[in-house]
Amino acid sequence: MKEHIRQLLEEALPLVDFDADFLFSELDSLGVTTILMTLSDEYGIQLDASDATPRNLKSLDALVSLVQKKLAAQ
């Protein structure tokens, strides 16, 4: 799942370094929105502004964790 999410997000945001120590610092508001919309559409989950926290967007692993939690809650 992690590699699939990486591929999706690298296509959507080619200038973002998804291996950064703190991914959230690489993102502007459009980048955050793009990530939430891309993952929502791909996995059929509901992600909104309340999910756009530095903790959830800290790293690629944190994003994978967020998706897995949302899928488990369905």
CHARMM-style PDB file with segment names, atoms N, HN, CA, C and O in Angstrom:
ATOM      1  N   MET     1       0.825  -1.192   0.000  1.00  0.00      PROA
ATOM      2  CA  MET     1       0.000   0.000   0.000  1.00  0.00      PROA
ATOM      3  C   MET     1       0.875   1.264   0.000  1.00  0.00      PROA
ATOM      4  O   MET     1       0.557   2.244  -0.674  1.00  0.00      PROA
ATOM      5  N   LYS     2       1.963   1.231   0.752  1.00  0.00      PROA
ATOM      6  HN  LYS     2       2.221   0.435   1.299  1.00  0.00      PROA
ATOM      7  CA  LYS     2       2.825   2.411   0.848  1.00  0.00      PROA
ATOM      8  C   LYS     2       3.366   2.815  -0.525  1.00  0.00      PROA
ATOM      9  O   LYS     2       3.362   3.996  -0.872  1.00  0.00      PROA
ATOM     10  N   GLU     3       3.826   1.844  -1.297  1.00  0.00      PROA
ATOM     11  HN  GLU     3       3.828   0.884  -1.015  1.00  0.00      PROA
ATOM     12  CA  GLU     3       4.387   2.174  -2.619  1.00  0.00      PROA
ATOM     13  C   GLU     3       3.302   2.684  -3.569  1.00  0.00      PROA
ATOM     14  O   GLU     3       3.560   3.556  -4.399  1.00  0.00      PROA
ATOM     15  N   HSD     4       2.093   2.139  -3.446  1.00  0.00      PROA
ATOM     16  HN  HSD     4       1.884   1.430  -2.772  1.00  0.00      PROA
ATOM     17  CA  HSD     4       0.985   2.602  -4.284  1.00  0.00      PROA
ATOM     18  C   HSD     4       0.651   4.059  -3.949  1.00  0.00      PROA
ATOM     19  O   HSD     4       0.457   4.881  -4.845  1.00  0.00      PROA
ATOM     20  N   ILE     5       0.588   4.367  -2.658  1.00  0.00      PROA
ATOM     21  HN  ILE     5       0.746   3.700  -1.931  1.00  0.00      PROA
ATOM     22  CA  ILE     5       0.302   5.742  -2.235  1.00  0.00      PROA
ATOM     23  C   ILE     5       1.425   6.665  -2.689  1.00  0.00      PROA
ATOM     24  O   ILE     5       1.163   7.768  -3.169  1.00  0.00      PROA
ATOM     25  N   ARG     6       2.667   6.229  -2.543  1.00  0.00      PROA
ATOM     26  HN  ARG     6       2.880   5.334  -2.153  1.00  0.00      PROA
ATOM     27  CA  ARG     6       3.805   7.038  -3.010  1.00  0.00      PROA
ATOM     28  C   ARG     6       3.663   7.351  -4.503  1.00  0.00      PROA
ATOM     29  O   ARG     6       3.833   8.496  -4.921  1.00  0.00      PROA
ATOM     30  N   GLN     7       3.356   6.341  -5.290  1.00  0.00      PROA
ATOM     31  HN  GLN     7       3.218   5.411  -4.950  1.00  0.00      PROA
ATOM     32  CA  GLN     7       3.227   6.527  -6.741  1.00  0.00      PROA
ATOM     33  C   GLN     7       2.101   7.516  -7.067  1.00  0.00      PROA
ATOM     34  O   GLN     7       2.279   8.411  -7.893  1.00  0.00      PROA
ATOM     35  N   LEU     8       0.958   7.355  -6.424  1.00  0.00      PROA
ATOM     36  HN  LEU     8       0.814   6.628  -5.753  1.00  0.00      PROA
ATOM     37  CA  LEU     8      -0.176   8.262  -6.661  1.00  0.00      PROA
ATOM     38  C   LEU     8       0.200   9.706  -6.340  1.00  0.00      PROA
ATOM     39  O   LEU     8      -0.061  10.619  -7.123  1.00  0.00      PROA
ATOM     40  N   LEU     9       0.819   9.895  -5.176  1.00  0.00      PROA
ATOM     41  HN  LEU     9       1.031   9.153  -4.540  1.00  0.00      PROA
ATOM     42  CA  LEU     9       1.121  11.250  -4.734  1.00  0.00      PROA
ATOM     43  C   LEU     9       2.278  11.864  -5.507  1.00  0.00      PROA
ATOM     44  O   LEU     9       2.293  13.076  -5.724  1.00  0.00      PROA
ATOM     45  N   GLU    10       3.243  11.061  -5.925  1.00  0.00      PROA
ATOM     46  HN  GLU    10       3.231  10.077  -5.749  1.00  0.00      PROA
ATOM     47  CA  GLU    10       4.341  11.602  -6.736  1.00  0.00      PROA
ATOM     48  C   GLU    10       3.842  12.055  -8.103  1.00  0.00      PROA
ATOM     49  O   GLU    10       4.364  13.014  -8.672  1.00  0.00      PROA
ATOM     50  N   GLU    11       2.831  11.363  -8.631  1.00  0.00      PROA
ATOM     51  HN  GLU    11       2.407  10.584  -8.169  1.00  0.00      PROA
ATOM     52  CA  GLU    11       2.237  11.790  -9.897  1.00  0.00      PROA
ATOM     53  C   GLU    11       1.465  13.092  -9.709  1.00  0.00      PROA
ATOM     54  O   GLU    11       1.520  13.978 -10.562  1.00  0.00      PROA
ATOM     55  N   ALA    12       0.749  13.210  -8.597  1.00  0.00      PROA
ATOM     56  HN  ALA    12       0.705  12.491  -7.904  1.00  0.00      PROA
ATOM     57  CA  ALA    12      -0.069  14.398  -8.341  1.00  0.00      PROA
ATOM     58  C   ALA    12       0.772  15.598  -7.921  1.00  0.00      PROA
ATOM     59  O   ALA    12       0.446  16.737  -8.256  1.00  0.00      PROA
ATOM     60  N   LEU    13       1.861  15.342  -7.182  1.00  0.00      PROA
ATOM     61  HN  LEU    13       2.126  14.417  -6.910  1.00  0.00      PROA
ATOM     62  CA  LEU    13       2.702  16.417  -6.648  1.00  0.00      PROA
ATOM     63  C   LEU    13       4.180  16.115  -6.924  1.00  0.00      PROA
ATOM     64  O   LEU    13       4.923  15.773  -6.003  1.00  0.00      PROA
ATOM     65  N   PRO    14       4.607  16.238  -8.181  1.00  0.00      PROA
ATOM     66  CA  PRO    14       5.966  15.828  -8.554  1.00  0.00      PROA
ATOM     67  C   PRO    14       7.090  16.625  -7.888  1.00  0.00      PROA
ATOM     68  O   PRO    14       8.224  16.148  -7.852  1.00  0.00      PROA
ATOM     69  N   LEU    15       6.818  17.804  -7.367  1.00  0.00      PROA
ATOM     70  HN  LEU    15       5.897  18.192  -7.396  1.00  0.00      PROA
ATOM     71  CA  LEU    15       7.874  18.625  -6.773  1.00  0.00      PROA
ATOM     72  C   LEU    15       8.058  18.376  -5.269  1.00  0.00      PROA
ATOM     73  O   LEU    15       8.969  18.929  -4.654  1.00  0.00      PROA
ATOM     74  N   VAL    16       7.196  17.549  -4.686  1.00  0.00      PROA
ATOM     75  HN  VAL    16       6.456  17.100  -5.185  1.00  0.00      PROA
ATOM     76  CA  VAL    16       7.264  17.294  -3.242  1.00  0.00      PROA
ATOM     77  C   VAL    16       8.181  16.102  -2.967  1.00  0.00      PROA
ATOM     78  O   VAL    16       8.099  15.077  -3.644  1.00  0.00      PROA
ATOM     79  N   ASP    17       9.045  16.244  -1.981  1.00  0.00      PROA
ATOM     80  HN  ASP    17       9.112  17.076  -1.432  1.00  0.00      PROA
ATOM     81  CA  ASP    17       9.942  15.164  -1.561  1.00  0.00      PROA
ATOM     82  C   ASP    17       9.227  14.320  -0.502  1.00  0.00      PROA
ATOM     83  O   ASP    17       9.152  14.708   0.664  1.00  0.00      PROA
ATOM     84  N   PHE    18       8.707  13.176  -0.915  1.00  0.00      PROA
ATOM     85  HN  PHE    18       8.768  12.861  -1.862  1.00  0.00      PROA
ATOM     86  CA  PHE    18       7.949  12.316   0.002  1.00  0.00      PROA
ATOM     87  C   PHE    18       8.854  11.535   0.953  1.00  0.00      PROA
ATOM     88  O   PHE    18       8.366  10.776   1.791  1.00  0.00      PROA
ATOM     89  N   ASP    19      10.155  11.715   0.829  1.00  0.00      PROA
ATOM     90  HN  ASP    19      10.552  12.332   0.149  1.00  0.00      PROA
ATOM     91  CA  ASP    19      11.107  11.112   1.763  1.00  0.00      PROA
ATOM     92  C   ASP    19      11.649  12.143   2.751  1.00  0.00      PROA
ATOM     93  O   ASP    19      12.568  11.846   3.514  1.00  0.00      PROA
ATOM     94  N   ALA    20      11.096  13.336   2.742  1.00  0.00      PROA
ATOM     95  HN  ALA    20      10.349  13.578   2.122  1.00  0.00      PROA
ATOM     96  CA  ALA    20      11.558  14.401   3.640  1.00  0.00      PROA
ATOM     97  C   ALA    20      11.381  13.977   5.092  1.00  0.00      PROA
ATOM     98  O   ALA    20      10.497  13.189   5.426  1.00  0.00      PROA
ATOM     99  N   ASP    21      12.249  14.524   5.950  1.00  0.00      PROA
ATOM    100  HN  ASP    21      12.967  15.165   5.679  1.00  0.00      PROA
ATOM    101  CA  ASP    21      12.167  14.222   7.379  1.00  0.00      PROA
ATOM    102  C   ASP    21      10.828  14.642   7.974  1.00  0.00      PROA
ATOM    103  O   ASP    21      10.303  13.981   8.870  1.00  0.00      PROA
ATOM    104  N   PHE    22      10.282  15.740   7.473  1.00  0.00      PROA
ATOM    105  HN  PHE    22      10.708  16.277   6.746  1.00  0.00      PROA
ATOM    106  CA  PHE    22       8.991  16.215   7.947  1.00  0.00      PROA
ATOM    107  C   PHE    22       8.187  16.663   6.733  1.00  0.00      PROA
ATOM    108  O   PHE    22       8.264  17.818   6.314  1.00  0.00      PROA
ATOM    109  N   LEU    23       7.420  15.739   6.178  1.00  0.00      PROA
ATOM    110  HN  LEU    23       7.358  14.800   6.518  1.00  0.00      PROA
ATOM    111  CA  LEU    23       6.682  15.959   4.934  1.00  0.00      PROA
ATOM    112  C   LEU    23       5.801  17.206   4.999  1.00  0.00      PROA
ATOM    113  O   LEU    23       5.709  17.950   4.023  1.00  0.00      PROA
ATOM    114  N   PHE    24       5.155  17.437   6.141  1.00  0.00      PROA
ATOM    115  HN  PHE    24       5.230  16.832   6.934  1.00  0.00      PROA
ATOM    116  CA  PHE    24       4.231  18.566   6.274  1.00  0.00      PROA
ATOM    117  C   PHE    24       4.896  19.889   5.898  1.00  0.00      PROA
ATOM    118  O   PHE    24       4.245  20.768   5.335  1.00  0.00      PROA
ATOM    119  N   SER    25       6.179  20.036   6.203  1.00  0.00      PROA
ATOM    120  HN  SER    25       6.708  19.322   6.660  1.00  0.00      PROA
ATOM    121  CA  SER    25       6.883  21.282   5.891  1.00  0.00      PROA
ATOM    122  C   SER    25       7.095  21.475   4.389  1.00  0.00      PROA
ATOM    123  O   SER    25       7.385  22.585   3.943  1.00  0.00      PROA
ATOM    124  N   GLU    26       6.953  20.411   3.614  1.00  0.00      PROA
ATOM    125  HN  GLU    26       6.717  19.509   3.976  1.00  0.00      PROA
ATOM    126  CA  GLU    26       7.119  20.479   2.158  1.00  0.00      PROA
ATOM    127  C   GLU    26       5.826  20.947   1.458  1.00  0.00      PROA
ATOM    128  O   GLU    26       5.838  21.265   0.269  1.00  0.00      PROA
ATOM    129  N   LEU    27       4.715  20.983   2.210  1.00  0.00      PROA
ATOM    130  HN  LEU    27       4.705  20.724   3.176  1.00  0.00      PROA
ATOM    131  CA  LEU    27       3.406  21.176   1.598  1.00  0.00      PROA
ATOM    132  C   LEU    27       2.841  22.575   1.832  1.00  0.00      PROA
ATOM    133  O   LEU    27       3.023  23.171   2.893  1.00  0.00      PROA
ATOM    134  N   ASP    28       2.148  23.079   0.806  1.00  0.00      PROA
ATOM    135  HN  ASP    28       2.001  22.594  -0.056  1.00  0.00      PROA
ATOM    136  CA  ASP    28       1.333  24.271   0.988  1.00  0.00      PROA
ATOM    137  C   ASP    28      -0.121  23.810   1.058  1.00  0.00      PROA
ATOM    138  O   ASP    28      -0.387  22.609   1.000  1.00  0.00      PROA
ATOM    139  N   SER    29      -1.047  24.724   1.180  1.00  0.00      PROA
ATOM    140  HN  SER    29      -0.831  25.699   1.227  1.00  0.00      PROA
ATOM    141  CA  SER    29      -2.451  24.329   1.347  1.00  0.00      PROA
ATOM    142  C   SER    29      -2.978  23.549   0.141  1.00  0.00      PROA
ATOM    143  O   SER    29      -3.788  22.636   0.298  1.00  0.00      PROA
ATOM    144  N   LEU    30      -2.527  23.902  -1.045  1.00  0.00      PROA
ATOM    145  HN  LEU    30      -1.869  24.644  -1.173  1.00  0.00      PROA
ATOM    146  CA  LEU    30      -2.960  23.166  -2.237  1.00  0.00      PROA
ATOM    147  C   LEU    30      -2.415  21.739  -2.218  1.00  0.00      PROA
ATOM    148  O   LEU    30      -3.109  20.802  -2.615  1.00  0.00      PROA
ATOM    149  N   GLY    31      -1.181  21.574  -1.761  1.00  0.00      PROA
ATOM    150  HN  GLY    31      -0.618  22.335  -1.439  1.00  0.00      PROA
ATOM    151  CA  GLY    31      -0.595  20.245  -1.655  1.00  0.00      PROA
ATOM    152  C   GLY    31      -1.345  19.374  -0.666  1.00  0.00      PROA
ATOM    153  O   GLY    31      -1.599  18.199  -0.932  1.00  0.00      PROA
ATOM    154  N   VAL    32      -1.701  19.949   0.477  1.00  0.00      PROA
ATOM    155  HN  VAL    32      -1.494  20.903   0.693  1.00  0.00      PROA
ATOM    156  CA  VAL    32      -2.469  19.212   1.487  1.00  0.00      PROA
ATOM    157  C   VAL    32      -3.817  18.794   0.913  1.00  0.00      PROA
ATOM    158  O   VAL    32      -4.232  17.645   1.066  1.00  0.00      PROA
ATOM    159  N   THR    33      -4.496  19.722   0.257  1.00  0.00      PROA
ATOM    160  HN  THR    33      -4.159  20.655   0.133  1.00  0.00      PROA
ATOM    161  CA  THR    33      -5.802  19.424  -0.347  1.00  0.00      PROA
ATOM    162  C   THR    33      -5.670  18.345  -1.415  1.00  0.00      PROA
ATOM    163  O   THR    33      -6.509  17.447  -1.497  1.00  0.00      PROA
ATOM    164  N   THR    34      -4.631  18.426  -2.226  1.00  0.00      PROA
ATOM    165  HN  THR    34      -3.949  19.154  -2.159  1.00  0.00      PROA
ATOM    166  CA  THR    34      -4.410  17.425  -3.275  1.00  0.00      PROA
ATOM    167  C   THR    34      -4.214  16.037  -2.675  1.00  0.00      PROA
ATOM    168  O   THR    34      -4.771  15.059  -3.174  1.00  0.00      PROA
ATOM    169  N   ILE    35      -3.427  15.947  -1.610  1.00  0.00      PROA
ATOM    170  HN  ILE    35      -2.974  16.741  -1.204  1.00  0.00      PROA
ATOM    171  CA  ILE    35      -3.207  14.656  -0.949  1.00  0.00      PROA
ATOM    172  C   ILE    35      -4.519  14.097  -0.417  1.00  0.00      PROA
ATOM    173  O   ILE    35      -4.834  12.930  -0.648  1.00  0.00      PROA
ATOM    174  N   LEU    36      -5.286  14.919   0.293  1.00  0.00      PROA
ATOM    175  HN  LEU    36      -5.031  15.868   0.480  1.00  0.00      PROA
ATOM    176  CA  LEU    36      -6.551  14.442   0.866  1.00  0.00      PROA
ATOM    177  C   LEU    36      -7.530  13.992  -0.215  1.00  0.00      PROA
ATOM    178  O   LEU    36      -8.179  12.956  -0.074  1.00  0.00      PROA
ATOM    179  N   MET    37      -7.637  14.766  -1.288  1.00  0.00      PROA
ATOM    180  HN  MET    37      -7.110  15.608  -1.403  1.00  0.00      PROA
ATOM    181  CA  MET    37      -8.564  14.418  -2.372  1.00  0.00      PROA
ATOM    182  C   MET    37      -8.108  13.161  -3.110  1.00  0.00      PROA
ATOM    183  O   MET    37      -8.928  12.300  -3.429  1.00  0.00      PROA
ATOM    184  N   THR    38      -6.816  13.050  -3.380  1.00  0.00      PROA
ATOM    185  HN  THR    38      -6.150  13.749  -3.120  1.00  0.00      PROA
ATOM    186  CA  THR    38      -6.287  11.888  -4.097  1.00  0.00      PROA
ATOM    187  C   THR    38      -6.536  10.603  -3.311  1.00  0.00      PROA
ATOM    188  O   THR    38      -7.003   9.609  -3.866  1.00  0.00      PROA
ATOM    189  N   LEU    39      -6.220  10.631  -2.014  1.00  0.00      PROA
ATOM    190  HN  LEU    39      -5.840  11.439  -1.564  1.00  0.00      PROA
ATOM    191  CA  LEU    39      -6.404   9.433  -1.191  1.00  0.00      PROA
ATOM    192  C   LEU    39      -7.885   9.120  -0.980  1.00  0.00      PROA
ATOM    193  O   LEU    39      -8.273   7.951  -0.954  1.00  0.00      PROA
ATOM    194  N   SER    40      -8.710  10.148  -0.831  1.00  0.00      PROA
ATOM    195  HN  SER    40      -8.395  11.097  -0.853  1.00  0.00      PROA
ATOM    196  CA  SER    40     -10.152   9.939  -0.695  1.00  0.00      PROA
ATOM    197  C   SER    40     -10.717   9.243  -1.927  1.00  0.00      PROA
ATOM    198  O   SER    40     -11.465   8.271  -1.822  1.00  0.00      PROA
ATOM    199  N   ASP    41     -10.350   9.756  -3.087  1.00  0.00      PROA
ATOM    200  HN  ASP    41      -9.743  10.546  -3.173  1.00  0.00      PROA
ATOM    201  CA  ASP    41     -10.852   9.191  -4.346  1.00  0.00      PROA
ATOM    202  C   ASP    41     -10.341   7.772  -4.573  1.00  0.00      PROA
ATOM    203  O   ASP    41     -11.101   6.896  -4.986  1.00  0.00      PROA
ATOM    204  N   GLU    42      -9.072   7.544  -4.309  1.00  0.00      PROA
ATOM    205  HN  GLU    42      -8.455   8.256  -3.973  1.00  0.00      PROA
ATOM    206  CA  GLU    42      -8.468   6.240  -4.585  1.00  0.00      PROA
ATOM    207  C   GLU    42      -9.015   5.144  -3.674  1.00  0.00      PROA
ATOM    208  O   GLU    42      -9.248   4.021  -4.120  1.00  0.00      PROA
ATOM    209  N   TYR    43      -9.215   5.468  -2.416  1.00  0.00      PROA
ATOM    210  HN  TYR    43      -9.026   6.381  -2.054  1.00  0.00      PROA
ATOM    211  CA  TYR    43      -9.597   4.441  -1.444  1.00  0.00      PROA
ATOM    212  C   TYR    43     -11.058   4.508  -1.010  1.00  0.00      PROA
ATOM    213  O   TYR    43     -11.492   3.702  -0.187  1.00  0.00      PROA
ATOM    214  N   GLY    44     -11.825   5.460  -1.550  1.00  0.00      PROA
ATOM    215  HN  GLY    44     -11.473   6.115  -2.218  1.00  0.00      PROA
ATOM    216  CA  GLY    44     -13.241   5.565  -1.210  1.00  0.00      PROA
ATOM    217  C   GLY    44     -13.457   5.866   0.264  1.00  0.00      PROA
ATOM    218  O   GLY    44     -14.389   5.354   0.884  1.00  0.00      PROA
ATOM    219  N   ILE    45     -12.582   6.709   0.823  1.00  0.00      PROA
ATOM    220  HN  ILE    45     -11.825   7.126   0.319  1.00  0.00      PROA
ATOM    221  CA  ILE    45     -12.697   7.083   2.226  1.00  0.00      PROA
ATOM    222  C   ILE    45     -12.975   8.579   2.331  1.00  0.00      PROA
ATOM    223  O   ILE    45     -12.759   9.328   1.378  1.00  0.00      PROA
ATOM    224  N   GLN    46     -13.452   9.002   3.491  1.00  0.00      PROA
ATOM    225  HN  GLN    46     -13.627   8.393   4.264  1.00  0.00      PROA
ATOM    226  CA  GLN    46     -13.752  10.409   3.724  1.00  0.00      PROA
ATOM    227  C   GLN    46     -12.594  11.057   4.469  1.00  0.00      PROA
ATOM    228  O   GLN    46     -12.360  10.761   5.641  1.00  0.00      PROA
ATOM    229  N   LEU    47     -11.879  11.930   3.798  1.00  0.00      PROA
ATOM    230  HN  LEU    47     -12.069  12.171   2.846  1.00  0.00      PROA
ATOM    231  CA  LEU    47     -10.819  12.718   4.426  1.00  0.00      PROA
ATOM    232  C   LEU    47     -11.196  14.180   4.294  1.00  0.00      PROA
ATOM    233  O   LEU    47     -11.573  14.633   3.213  1.00  0.00      PROA
ATOM    234  N   ASP    48     -11.098  14.917   5.381  1.00  0.00      PROA
ATOM    235  HN  ASP    48     -10.792  14.549   6.259  1.00  0.00      PROA
ATOM    236  CA  ASP    48     -11.446  16.328   5.318  1.00  0.00      PROA
ATOM    237  C   ASP    48     -10.413  17.167   6.068  1.00  0.00      PROA
ATOM    238  O   ASP    48      -9.358  16.665   6.456  1.00  0.00      PROA
ATOM    239  N   ALA    49     -10.719  18.424   6.264  1.00  0.00      PROA
ATOM    240  HN  ALA    49     -11.576  18.832   5.948  1.00  0.00      PROA
ATOM    241  CA  ALA    49      -9.759  19.351   6.872  1.00  0.00      PROA
ATOM    242  C   ALA    49      -9.303  18.892   8.255  1.00  0.00      PROA
ATOM    243  O   ALA    49      -8.166  19.160   8.644  1.00  0.00      PROA
ATOM    244  N   SER    50     -10.156  18.215   8.995  1.00  0.00      PROA
ATOM    245  HN  SER    50     -11.079  17.998   8.679  1.00  0.00      PROA
ATOM    246  CA  SER    50      -9.762  17.764  10.335  1.00  0.00      PROA
ATOM    247  C   SER    50      -8.675  16.691  10.283  1.00  0.00      PROA
ATOM    248  O   SER    50      -8.000  16.444  11.282  1.00  0.00      PROA
ATOM    249  N   ASP    51      -8.505  16.055   9.130  1.00  0.00      PROA
ATOM    250  HN  ASP    51      -9.054  16.255   8.319  1.00  0.00      PROA
ATOM    251  CA  ASP    51      -7.452  15.051   8.954  1.00  0.00      PROA
ATOM    252  C   ASP    51      -6.120  15.671   8.538  1.00  0.00      PROA
ATOM    253  O   ASP    51      -5.093  14.993   8.532  1.00  0.00      PROA
ATOM    254  N   ALA    52      -6.136  16.942   8.194  1.00  0.00      PROA
ATOM    255  HN  ALA    52      -6.971  17.494   8.199  1.00  0.00      PROA
ATOM    256  CA  ALA    52      -4.939  17.621   7.695  1.00  0.00      PROA
ATOM    257  C   ALA    52      -4.093  18.160   8.843  1.00  0.00      PROA
ATOM    258  O   ALA    52      -3.846  19.363   8.929  1.00  0.00      PROA
ATOM    259  N   THR    53      -3.659  17.280   9.709  1.00  0.00      PROA
ATOM    260  HN  THR    53      -3.859  16.303   9.639  1.00  0.00      PROA
ATOM    261  CA  THR    53      -2.841  17.683  10.848  1.00  0.00      PROA
ATOM    262  C   THR    53      -1.364  17.400  10.563  1.00  0.00      PROA
ATOM    263  O   THR    53      -1.048  16.531   9.751  1.00  0.00      PROA
ATOM    264  N   PRO    54      -0.471  18.118  11.215  1.00  0.00      PROA
ATOM    265  CA  PRO    54       0.959  17.817  11.037  1.00  0.00      PROA
ATOM    266  C   PRO    54       1.289  16.361  11.376  1.00  0.00      PROA
ATOM    267  O   PRO    54       2.166  15.762  10.752  1.00  0.00      PROA
ATOM    268  N   ARG    55       0.598  15.800  12.350  1.00  0.00      PROA
ATOM    269  HN  ARG    55      -0.114  16.286  12.857  1.00  0.00      PROA
ATOM    270  CA  ARG    55       0.843  14.404  12.720  1.00  0.00      PROA
ATOM    271  C   ARG    55       0.471  13.444  11.575  1.00  0.00      PROA
ATOM    272  O   ARG    55       1.222  12.516  11.277  1.00  0.00      PROA
ATOM    273  N   ASN    56      -0.687  13.669  10.936  1.00  0.00      PROA
ATOM    274  HN  ASN    56      -1.298  14.424  11.179  1.00  0.00      PROA
ATOM    275  CA  ASN    56      -1.131  12.807   9.838  1.00  0.00      PROA
ATOM    276  C   ASN    56      -0.310  13.009   8.572  1.00  0.00      PROA
ATOM    277  O   ASN    56      -0.203  12.109   7.739  1.00  0.00      PROA
ATOM    278  N   LEU    57       0.266  14.196   8.436  1.00  0.00      PROA
ATOM    279  HN  LEU    57       0.178  14.927   9.112  1.00  0.00      PROA
ATOM    280  CA  LEU    57       1.026  14.528   7.225  1.00  0.00      PROA
ATOM    281  C   LEU    57       2.528  14.594   7.494  1.00  0.00      PROA
ATOM    282  O   LEU    57       3.276  15.202   6.729  1.00  0.00      PROA
ATOM    283  N   LYS    58       2.962  13.966   8.585  1.00  0.00      PROA
ATOM    284  HN  LYS    58       2.354  13.472   9.206  1.00  0.00      PROA
ATOM    285  CA  LYS    58       4.370  14.008   8.981  1.00  0.00      PROA
ATOM    286  C   LYS    58       5.263  13.248   8.013  1.00  0.00      PROA
ATOM    287  O   LYS    58       6.392  13.657   7.742  1.00  0.00      PROA
ATOM    288  N   SER    59       4.747  12.131   7.492  1.00  0.00      PROA
ATOM    289  HN  SER    59       3.830  11.799   7.712  1.00  0.00      PROA
ATOM    290  CA  SER    59       5.560  11.285   6.616  1.00  0.00      PROA
ATOM    291  C   SER    59       4.642  10.424   5.752  1.00  0.00      PROA
ATOM    292  O   SER    59       3.426  10.397   5.940  1.00  0.00      PROA
ATOM    293  N   LEU    60       5.243   9.738   4.822  1.00  0.00      PROA
ATOM    294  HN  LEU    60       6.231   9.759   4.669  1.00  0.00      PROA
ATOM    295  CA  LEU    60       4.479   8.808   3.994  1.00  0.00      PROA
ATOM    296  C   LEU    60       3.887   7.698   4.859  1.00  0.00      PROA
ATOM    297  O   LEU    60       2.755   7.269   4.634  1.00  0.00      PROA
ATOM    298  N   ASP    61       4.649   7.235   5.846  1.00  0.00      PROA
ATOM    299  HN  ASP    61       5.568   7.583   6.029  1.00  0.00      PROA
ATOM    300  CA  ASP    61       4.137   6.202   6.765  1.00  0.00      PROA
ATOM    301  C   ASP    61       2.910   6.697   7.532  1.00  0.00      PROA
ATOM    302  O   ASP    61       1.965   5.940   7.752  1.00  0.00      PROA
ATOM    303  N   ALA    62       2.928   7.960   7.935  1.00  0.00      PROA
ATOM    304  HN  ALA    62       3.696   8.575   7.756  1.00  0.00      PROA
ATOM    305  CA  ALA    62       1.783   8.530   8.653  1.00  0.00      PROA
ATOM    306  C   ALA    62       0.557   8.594   7.749  1.00  0.00      PROA
ATOM    307  O   ALA    62      -0.564   8.376   8.208  1.00  0.00      PROA
ATOM    308  N   LEU    63       0.761   8.891   6.476  1.00  0.00      PROA
ATOM    309  HN  LEU    63       1.672   9.068   6.103  1.00  0.00      PROA
ATOM    310  CA  LEU    63      -0.358   8.909   5.525  1.00  0.00      PROA
ATOM    311  C   LEU    63      -0.930   7.505   5.324  1.00  0.00      PROA
ATOM    312  O   LEU    63      -2.147   7.328   5.267  1.00  0.00      PROA
ATOM    313  N   VAL    64      -0.054   6.520   5.217  1.00  0.00      PROA
ATOM    314  HN  VAL    64       0.934   6.664   5.264  1.00  0.00      PROA
ATOM    315  CA  VAL    64      -0.502   5.128   5.073  1.00  0.00      PROA
ATOM    316  C   VAL    64      -1.319   4.731   6.298  1.00  0.00      PROA
ATOM    317  O   VAL    64      -2.363   4.091   6.173  1.00  0.00      PROA
ATOM    318  N   SER    65      -0.852   5.103   7.458  1.00  0.00      PROA
ATOM    319  HN  SER    65      -0.004   5.623   7.560  1.00  0.00      PROA
ATOM    320  CA  SER    65      -1.550   4.807   8.711  1.00  0.00      PROA
ATOM    321  C   SER    65      -2.937   5.452   8.725  1.00  0.00      PROA
ATOM    322  O   SER    65      -3.915   4.824   9.132  1.00  0.00      PROA
ATOM    323  N   LEU    66      -3.014   6.688   8.286  1.00  0.00      PROA
ATOM    324  HN  LEU    66      -2.219   7.198   7.956  1.00  0.00      PROA
ATOM    325  CA  LEU    66      -4.286   7.400   8.222  1.00  0.00      PROA
ATOM    326  C   LEU    66      -5.263   6.671   7.308  1.00  0.00      PROA
ATOM    327  O   LEU    66      -6.421   6.466   7.671  1.00  0.00      PROA
ATOM    328  N   VAL    67      -4.804   6.282   6.133  1.00  0.00      PROA
ATOM    329  HN  VAL    67      -3.863   6.448   5.838  1.00  0.00      PROA
ATOM    330  CA  VAL    67      -5.662   5.556   5.185  1.00  0.00      PROA
ATOM    331  C   VAL    67      -6.127   4.235   5.792  1.00  0.00      PROA
ATOM    332  O   VAL    67      -7.302   3.884   5.680  1.00  0.00      PROA
ATOM    333  N   GLN    68      -5.229   3.511   6.423  1.00  0.00      PROA
ATOM    334  HN  GLN    68      -4.275   3.797   6.514  1.00  0.00      PROA
ATOM    335  CA  GLN    68      -5.595   2.228   7.019  1.00  0.00      PROA
ATOM    336  C   GLN    68      -6.629   2.404   8.127  1.00  0.00      PROA
ATOM    337  O   GLN    68      -7.560   1.606   8.231  1.00  0.00      PROA
ATOM    338  N   LYS    69      -6.478   3.439   8.956  1.00  0.00      PROA
ATOM    339  HN  LYS    69      -5.722   4.088   8.871  1.00  0.00      PROA
ATOM    340  CA  LYS    69      -7.464   3.709  10.012  1.00  0.00      PROA
ATOM    341  C   LYS    69      -8.828   4.024   9.426  1.00  0.00      PROA
ATOM    342  O   LYS    69      -9.847   3.540   9.919  1.00  0.00      PROA
ATOM    343  N   LYS    70      -8.851   4.828   8.383  1.00  0.00      PROA
ATOM    344  HN  LYS    70      -8.024   5.222   7.983  1.00  0.00      PROA
ATOM    345  CA  LYS    70     -10.127   5.208   7.753  1.00  0.00      PROA
ATOM    346  C   LYS    70     -10.782   3.986   7.103  1.00  0.00      PROA
ATOM    347  O   LYS    70     -12.000   3.820   7.184  1.00  0.00      PROA
ATOM    348  N   LEU    71      -9.992   3.144   6.468  1.00  0.00      PROA
ATOM    349  HN  LEU    71      -9.003   3.279   6.402  1.00  0.00      PROA
ATOM    350  CA  LEU    71     -10.542   1.930   5.849  1.00  0.00      PROA
ATOM    351  C   LEU    71     -11.099   0.984   6.912  1.00  0.00      PROA
ATOM    352  O   LEU    71     -12.147   0.371   6.706  1.00  0.00      PROA
ATOM    353  N   ALA    72     -10.413   0.862   8.035  1.00  0.00      PROA
ATOM    354  HN  ALA    72      -9.562   1.360   8.202  1.00  0.00      PROA
ATOM    355  CA  ALA    72     -10.854  -0.026   9.116  1.00  0.00      PROA
ATOM    356  C   ALA    72     -12.145   0.481   9.755  1.00  0.00      PROA
ATOM    357  O   ALA    72     -12.944  -0.309  10.256  1.00  0.00      PROA
ATOM    358  N   ALA    73     -12.346   1.789   9.737  1.00  0.00      PROA
ATOM    359  HN  ALA    73     -11.697   2.431   9.329  1.00  0.00      PROA
ATOM    360  CA  ALA    73     -13.528   2.385  10.360  1.00  0.00      PROA
ATOM    361  C   ALA    73     -14.781   2.291   9.487  1.00  0.00      PROA
ATOM    362  O   ALA    73     -15.885   2.580   9.948  1.00  0.00      PROA
ATOM    363  N   GLN    74     -14.610   1.895   8.256  1.00  0.00      PROA
ATOM    364  HN  GLN    74     -13.713   1.661   7.882  1.00  0.00      PROA
ATOM    365  CA  GLN    74     -15.761   1.830   7.339  1.00  0.00      PROA
ATOM    366  C   GLN    74     -16.646   0.652   7.646  1.00  0.00      PROA
ATOM    367  OT1 GLN    74     -17.657   0.447   6.973  1.00  0.00      PROA
TER     368      GLN     74
END
